[in-house]
């Protein structure tokens, strides 16, 4: 970028950068700066009468300054929070040369610069916990000014709220909006809590391929690429289900994976082309057991994050204490429309859709028509945690047929606040039935359904060796994080959500 394209502030900062170098100060030093304290710990534990922080070394970003005569105040922000620092000229410049204070600190340093300080902690006359700086080191010069966000008495003013900027420049969002950093800390805590629960049961965390020759395990449109050496098409995985079940065939009793999946579909508040799913498979279990285990997962995470199972999302109080309501998909449709669609064929279902005002087309089979009615007429009612169970066979090609309800499968989806959070089955382990289901999917594909599954012959071969009765479940980690942190959009819980490319001028 040429100097003519720089703002006045950027030009001033670059000039300051050059002045620092002329003074023999490296604005980007390579040496390690050792720290022994964090702002949050000092605020929580400092006792003035004990003088229990006599020798601290901290590093962080300058977030505000009050330049005075021979002594000034600034606010330093590290990864844990903010703390006031007190800088006196004769402390950081004990000799005759006062350049470090008069020129460097007062004129060449800016908000956003990263510095290291050493000194001791005290309380000001106003009672504010402060670090009295004895040594100051420049660690990184900021040449692009930060948005100015003001705080007073715990209130935030002029916060950076413009979503385009926040999502595109997440690094700035994290600097100036500390509550955003907290959301992502909680996201990590959710993962840790789930791992601890799974590991305590003896389940094994594994990794499966991201590049797959067949995009199996879900009804979705894949991203496709090409491998030059093998001269074959490859797909970014839409799910990892079929690989995890191969591992159950191989003899593991329980496996799980936090999986990055990719679907070449639309984007909205709950969908991003790249997303994270936790999938877990446990041998000798069925979907009834998995419902209880899913309740345990959700309530355990809530307790870890909030210390209770009641949370607030989008202004609504949601109770995550088990047990959750369980209702079949067909009963839910009957409850919300007054229409019993049990046993209807495709033409009857299409007429039912027309009568209910549910959009449909000729590419949709029985399963998709039922799903369309449910999505349009039922999902919006599912605020409190609810298991929708017993899905049509046509939309559940990897699921065991229901043990007592013909035409249905042993499948559930967990809905909370009208959104699907988890999807689970009693896994189909009959290789003959599985191949027939794949062939039915092929027919749907030929009919125009671009989300129908491919036939995975190797997976069927794996089943031919024998897979024990198994239950599997996939949970959307992004949606779970949204729920647990009260965030309105999936973009708010992804560090770097997918965005349209910026239009940039050539340098």
N, C-alpha and C positions, 0 to 999 in steps of 0.2 A: 504494500500500500504506500503510495507516494505521500510526501508531507502535505501536498495540496489537498489531499482527501481526508487528512486528519482533522479532528475537532481542535479547538483552541486548547482544551484541557489535555488532550492527547499530545499535542505539540509541547506544552509546558512540561509534561511528565517525561517526555523523551529528552528534553533539554536538561532536566534534573538528573536523568540517568547519565548523561554525558558528563555533567559536572561532578557527580560522584566518582566516576572513573578517573577524571582529571585529578581528583583529590587522593587518588590511590586506593579508593574503596571499591571492592568488588561487589556489585549489587546482586550477584548470584553466586555466592561462595559455595565451594564444593565440600568443605569440611563439615563433619557431623556437629550438630548443636545438641548437647545432651540436656534433657529436661528431667525434672524430678517432681513436678506439681502440675495440677490442672485447676482451672478456674473454679469449676463446680466443687471440687474437693476442698479448696481453700474456703469458699463461702460456707460450706457445710460444717467444717471442722475447726476453723480458726477461733482461738480464744485469746483475746488481747492480754488478759492477765497472765496467761501461761507463756505468751510469746512463742507459740509452738510452730511457727514457720519463720525461723530466723535466717534461713539460707535457701531461697527458692530460685529455680531456673525454669523459665517458661518461654514458650514460643507461640506466636499467634499473629493475627492480622489486626492492624490499627483500624478501628471502626469509628472513632471520633477523637477530636483533639480540642483542648482549650489552651491555646498558646498564650503565655503571660510573659513576664520579664525573665528573671533568672530561674523560674520554676514553672512547670506546666503539668497539666493533667491530660491523660489520654485513656481511651478504652481499648483493651486488648481482647480479642476473641480467639479462643482455641477450640478444639473439637468438642469441649464440654460446655462452653458458654462464655460469658464475658466477665471481665474484671477490670476495675480501674487501676491505672498505674500512675505514679507520681515521679516525674523526671526533673531533677535539679541540676543546673549547669555544673556546679562545682563537684558534684558526685560523679557524673559521667566524664567530666573533664578536670581531673584533680590537678593537672599541671597548668603551665602558662597558656597552652594552646586550647582555646575554647571552641575550635571549629566544629567538633562533634555535636555541640549543642546549638551554638549560634547559627551555623550554616546548615548542618545536616539535619538535625532534629526539627528546628524551627522553620526551615525553608525548603529543604530538598525531600523530606519525607511527606507522604500523602496518605489519605485514607485509602485503605486497601493494601498498603505495603505490609509485608510480613517481616517481623523483627523477633529477635530473641532478647530476653531481659534476665538479669540476675539481681537479686536484692533480698529484702525482707518484707514481711507483711505487717501492716499496722492498721489502726482505725483512725480515720480523719476526725476532725472536730464535729463533722456532721454525722459521724457514726458509720461511714462507708468503709467497707473492707477494701484495702488498697495495697498494691505492691510498690514499695519505695525502691526505685531502680538505682542500682550502683554501677551496672554495666549494661550497655546496649549494643546490639549487633544487628546489622541489616542482613536479612536472609533472602529476601526476594522483593524486587521493585515492581510495583504494579504500574503498567503504562496505559491501562484502560480504566477510566474512572468507574466506580461502582454507583449504582442507583442509591440515592440518599434515602435511608429509612430512619426515622426518628423514634426514639422510645423515651417515655417519661412516666414514672410511677407505674410501671408495668403495662402501660398502654402503648400500642404501636401506631405510628402515624406515617402516612405516605408509603404503606407497604407495597411491595411489588406484586401486583395481582393480575397483570395482563398475561393471559394464558399462553398466547403464542410465544411471548418472550420467555416465560417460565419453563415451558416444555422444551423449547429449542436451545436455550442457554441454561440448562439445569444447574451448571456450576455456579452461575450467578444466583439462581433461585436458592440454592443451598447456603450460599454465603449470607444473603440478606434476610432469609426467612427461616429462622431456627426451627419453627414448628414443622417445616418440611423435612429437615434432617431427622426429627423425631419419628416421623412416619416411616422412614426407611430403617431406622433402628428397630422399630417395632416389627417391620417386615422380617428382618433377620431373626428376631426373637421368636416369631411364629415358626419359622423353619427349624430353629434349634429345639423348640418345644416338641414339635412333631417328631423330629429325629430321636430325641430322648425317649419318647413314648414307644416308637417302633423298635429302637435298639433294646429297650428293656424287655421286649417280647421275644428277642432273638431274631428279628427279621433283618435281612441283609440289604444294605444300600448298594445298588449296582449302577452301571452305565450301559446304555444300549446305543446303537448307531443313530446318528442324526441324518446321514445320507443313506437312503434306503432304495433298493431296486423296485419295491412295491410300496406305495403309500397306504398301509393298512391300519386297522384298529379304530377307525372312525369314519363317519360320513362327512366328508369335507373335500373342498378343492385344494389340491396341493400346488406348491411351487415346484417347478421342474428345472433341472440343469443337465449338463452333459459332462461325462467323464471322458477326457480325450484319449487316455491310454487304453482304457477298456472299450472305448467307442460305444458306450451305452448311456441311455438316459438314467438319471438318478433324481430322486425326489427328497426334498426336505420333509422330515417326518411330520405327519399330522397327529400321530399318537405313537406311543411306545408299547402298546398293549401286547401285540403279537410276539414281540421279543421277550417280554417279561414272562409270558406264559410258556414260552420255550424253556425258560429257566426253571419253571415249576416242573415241566416234563423232565428236565435234567436232574431233579432230585432235591432242589431247595424247597423248604416248607413255607418260607415267606420272603418275598423280595419287594423292594420299593425303589423308586427313583423320582427325583425332582427333575422334570424333563422340560427342556425348551422345545416347544412345538411351533409349527408354522402352518398357517392356513391362508390361502390366497382368496380371501373373501372381504366382506365389507368392514368398515371401521366405524365404531360409535363409542358411546360411553362405557360399554362393557366388552368391546372387542378390539384387539390389536392384532396385526398380522403375525407378530411374534409374541408368545405368551408362555407362562409356566404352569405346568400341571404336575401334581404329585399323583403317581399311580402306585398302588400297592396290591399285591396278590398273595393270598394265604390259602394253602392247601387244606382240604378237609373241612371247609367252611361253606356256608351258603349266604344268600343275600339277606336273610333274617339276621344272621350273626353280624354281617357287615353293617347293617343299619345301626345296631347297638354300638359297634366299634366306631362308626362315624359320629354318633352322638358323643362318645367319649373324647374323640379327637377335638371336636368343636368346643365342648365345654372345658376341656383341659387348656386349650389355647386361650379362651376367654378369661379363665381364672389366672393364668400366667400374666396376661397383659393388663387386666383390669382388677383382679382380685375378687371378681364376682361374675356371675353368668348373665346378669342383666346389662345390656349395652344400649346405647342410643345411636341410631343410624338415620340420617336425613330427618331428624326431629321425631322419629318414632322409637318408642321403647320396645326392644326386642328381647325376649326371654330365651336364652340358650340352654336352660336347665333341662336335661332329659327327664322323661321321654318326649319325643316329638310326635305330632300327629302323623298317622299313616292312612292313606286313602288311595284306592286304585284310580288310574287315569280315567276309566270309564265312569266310575262313580263320581269323580270330580266334575266331569262334563255334565252328568245328570244333575248334580247339585246346582250347577251354575247356569244351565240352560233349560232344565226341565225335560231334556231330550235323552231317551235311552237309545244309544247307537249300538248296543250289544248285538252281534251277529249280522250287522249290515254289510252288504257287499259294496264294491267300489261305486257302482252307479247310485245306490241308496245314500252312500256317504257324500257323494258329490251333490246330490239334491239337498242333503242336510246342510252342507256348507252354504249352498245358495240360499236356503231358507233362513240360516243364521247370519247371512251377510259376511261369510268368511271367504276371502279370496282363494281361488283354486284354479288349477289348469290341468290339461290332459296328461301332462308328464307325471302327475302325482298318483301314486298307488294308494292302497287302503291305509297303510301305516302313516304316510305323509298327510293324508286327508284328516285322519284322527288327530295327528299331532298339530295340524293347523287349527282345528277347532279348539283343542286344549290351549294352545298358545294364545289365541285371540280371546277366548272366553273365560279362562281359568287362571292363568299365571298371575294376572294383576291382583288377584285376591289373596295370594300366598305371602302375607307379611311375616307371620310367625313361622318358625321352622316346621316344614312339612315334607314328609316323604311321599312323593307320588310313585305308586308301585304298579307293577303288572302291565307292561307296555306291549303293544302289538308286535307280533313276530316280524313283520315287514321292516320295522324300524330298529330291530334288535338282532342283527344277523350273527352276533357272537355270543348270544345269551341262551341258556337252557330254556326249553319250552316249560311252561308252568306245569307243575306236578298235578294240578287239578282243574285248570281253566284252559280249554282248547283255544288255540289262536293267540294266546298271550304268552309272555315270557316272564321269568323271574328277574326283573330289573327294577331298580328304583332310581329316582333323581331326587336330591335334596334341594328344596327351594327355600330361600330366606330373603325377605324383602323383594319378592316377585322375581328373583333371579336364581337360575340354577347354580348351585355351589358344588355339587358332587353328582357323579353318575356311577352306578355300580350294577353288577350282575351276579347271579349264579352262573359261572362261566360254562359255556357249551364245550363239552369234552368228547362228544361223539363225532368221530372224523367223517362218518358217512353223512350225518345230518349237517355237519359244517360245510362239506362240499356242496350239498344241495342248496344251502343258504347262500353260498357264494354264487352259485349259478343263478339263483333268483335275483341277486344283486346285479349280475351281468345283464339280465333281461331289463331291469330298471334303467341301467345305463343305456342300453340300446333304445329304450323308450324316450330318452332325453334327460334323465336324471344325472346331472354332472357331479353329484355328490355320492353316487353309489360306489360301493367298495369294489376293488380289484379282487381277482382270485389269487390267493397266496398258496401255491401248491406246496411249498416247503413247510408252511405252518400246518397244513393238513397232514403232511407226512409226519411232522412232530407229534400230532395228536394220535396218529396211528400207532406210535410206540406206547401210548397210554399216558394221559394226564389225570392225576387224581381229582376228585371233586374239589373245586376251587371257587373262591369268591374274590372278585377284583373290584377295585374302586379307583376312580380318578377324581381329583379335587382341584378346582381352579384356584391356584395360589394368588393370582392377581385379584380375583373377586373376593376371596377370603380376606385378603389384606384390606381391600376397600371397606369391607364390612367391619373389620376389627379396628380400623383407624378412622372410620366415619369420613371417608373420602368419596366425592360424588362421581369420579370418573376414573377409568383404568389408567388414563394418562397421569393421574396424580400419584399412582403407586408404582410406576415404571420410571427408573432413572432417565431413560432415553427413549420415549415413545416414538413410534414411526411418525414422521412429518413429511409434508411436501418439501422438496429441495428448495433452499433459499435461492432467490435470484440475486446474484452477486456481480458487481462490476469487476472487470478485469483489472489486475494490479497495474 
